[in-house]
């Protein structure tokens, strides 16, 4: 997907990737690894020649080839376009990629809502970007607010 939200065909075909977000350790509280995979080349060739599934409405089982394993500390995930269900990936190197969710036609559930939840969970705190310290509410100085009646009453 381009920066303007248009689907780009690479080499006259759409590049399909499977994205997985997971934990590298069961002791972690939030995911810390992104996995990127694509259909295995041998699987793509075999699926075209599979006589058992052709014309019967069945999909052949798809094998995936893992192409990237990225620590999430090197990736910033954000929602790029809600309506088009597009996600923006920005790496620490400065490179950006835009992905569009392609859900199976028989899916009843809103899968993009799960991506929205994940982006919210992984979003770093605001103070990491602002350069100021966050102050807990209990430590804030109390400032009295005067009502209009208080201003009119004689002192």
Phi, psi and omega in degrees: 000135180280173179298335179273002177089009180270143178285130180254130175268122178262124182056041177062024175209154180282135177274114178262130175231151173252128182250131176232140176241128186212179179260140174274347179213142178291348181277350182281152180264336176230154179299151182225006183223139173248132177248134175240131181222159176226162177302135179295140183300317181295327179291319181296321179290316181294327182296327180288331185256007183283105183288338182287333184254343183291133175075004182249002179079009179261147173263142175282146181300132186258126174268143180248149177246118180290123181252333181215143170230110188240130172296134181294346175291343179259003185229135173248121179261136174211159176277125181267314181212114182294315184297319181270000180055057182246140181244143178253126174251126176236126181266160180297340178286348182101346179289143180236146175225147179240126181244143177245130181290130175242100181271148175299147184295335181272005181280124179270332185280147176278095182290332180295331177299326177293323176294320177299316178299317180297316178299319179296318180294320185276349183296128179290157179300153183299324184295341178294336181257334190277336182080001177249157178276136174283138181246124179300150184301322182296336182268359182285148180287136178283128178243119181290142177249127181270132173278165179299325180293324181295327182289328184275340184287139180291147181255000000 
